Amino acid sequence: MADLYSTLGVARGASEADIKKAYRKLAKELHPDRNKDNPNAAERFAQVTRAYDILTDKDKRAQYDRGEIDEEGNPRAPFGFGAGAGAGGGPFRGNPFGDSNGGFRFQGDEPGDLSDLFEGLFGGLGRRGGGGGPFGFGRRETPPRKGADVAYRLDVSFEDAATLKGQRVTLSSGKTLDIKLPKGVEDGTKIRLAGQGEPGPGGNGDAIVTISIKKHRFFTRDGDNIRLDLPITLDEAVLGARVRVPTVDGPVMLSIPKGSSSGKVLRLKGKGFTGKTGTRGDQLVTLMVDVPADDAALAEFLEGWSGRGKRNPRAGLGV
């Protein structure tokens, strides 16, 4: 069987990053979904995956480099065990523990248990569920690793974020997915798309989509509420009026009370962001009276206005 490093096409001293990079390249080329008519590719994919699993496990890689496990991850026979008695089976050649028939014999010439022998030689390697020791006997296999997660950034308009309008994301593979924005979405919210990341021996990783909400030219967010500064004319402020007001759901009509001043706040219920509870906030409309700078008729009217100078709106400020 081919050396694990050769299987991945890396040098024996390759870093973990180099091993992962080589595996990703081979996994994409050999994945069964892309080679349905090539049965050899599936076998090669399995070999590559097995090599990756062992070489990215720190303990297994060390055992493999020391020759303690083979390319399948199975322990090699220690010190030549497995050779017949009297054969060239390593340091136990000639069977110093056995009888003339080559069988292991212990106290009282009773047949022994190999696990007892391993316990005496290697500190309990033959016990099930043991710590593993240098040969990995009884070591619990670690589950195969999933592929790497892949990060994406998705720009979402202010209006779409407020109304939770569905979005479409294009992955690096070219695949497009429709996603739902979660309740209470904010700038920086992350959405996990399971199984849409890099391939790996334990399955695909995930795609992590970070939401970036675009700034709006006249709306601002205040928690789950939306704020808007609304310009109105002097006559609309003095006499009152019904005016069209933009919202994230489209324009609506708003009643301006008579005698409204700049800074007065009016509320449009349910026109804000959708909160985590599913309830939408409000749109808070701040009136801004727009006074023309070059209206001669208005200036002439105010100069002759009987109420001019009779009221001090700054009295509450102590001036």
C-alpha positions, 0 to 999 in steps of 0.5 A: 500500500502506498505511503500516506504522504505519497498518497496526498502528494506531500513531503514527510515533513509537511505541515498540517496546513500543507496536508489540508491544502493537498487534501482539499485539492484532491477531494474536489477532483476525486469526489464521487459526485463529480466522478459518477462514471469512474469507480476508480475515483471513489477508491482513490477518494477513500485512500486520500481521505484515510491518509488525511484522517491519520496525518491530521491527527497528531497522535496517529501521525506520530504513531505512523511516523514511528511505524507503530500503525500501518496505512489503514491505521491498524497497529503493526505487530510489536517487536516481530510478534506474529512470526512463528515460534522459533522463526526470525520473530524479533527479540523473542526468537527462540521462545524464552517464555514458551515450551517446546511446542512454541506455546506461551506458558506461565506460572505453573506451566498453565496456558497464559493470556496474551493480554497478560503478557502485554500488560507485563511488557507495556504497562497494560496495552492489552486492556480494552479501553486503556490509554492506548500507550505507544502502540495505540492498543485499545485506543478509541478512534476519533471521529473523522473531521468535517471539512473547513467552514467557509465565510461569506459576507452578504450586503442587505439593503436597509429596507430588506433587513427591516421587512425580513425580505428573502435573500439569495447568496452565491457560494464559491462553488457557483451554487446559489441558495435562497436564505431567510433573514432571522427575526431581530437581524442586525449588522453582523448577524451570522447565518450558518448554512449546514453542509455548504462548506469544504468537503472532508472525511467526516462530511462537508463543513458549513457556510457562515454568512455574515449580514452587512446592512447597508446605510440608508440615505434618510432612514436611521435605525434606533433599536427596532424603531426607524427614525426619519427627519421629515421636512414640511412647509410653513403653511403645513406646520401652521395650518396642518396638512396630510402629507406623503411620508416614505417608509420601508414598506412604501409611502403612506399618508401622515396627518400634520397637526395644526401649529406643529413646530420643528422637532415635533415627533409623530409615530407610524405604528409597525413601520420599523424593524422586526424584533426577535419576538416577531413584533415590528417597531415603529417609525418615528417622524421628526418634523422639520419646518422648512422656511424659504430664505427668499420669499418676499411676500412671506417676509412682508406678511411677517413684518406686518404681523400683529403677533410679531415680537409678542411671544418668546419661545426661549423663555423656558431656557431662561433667556 
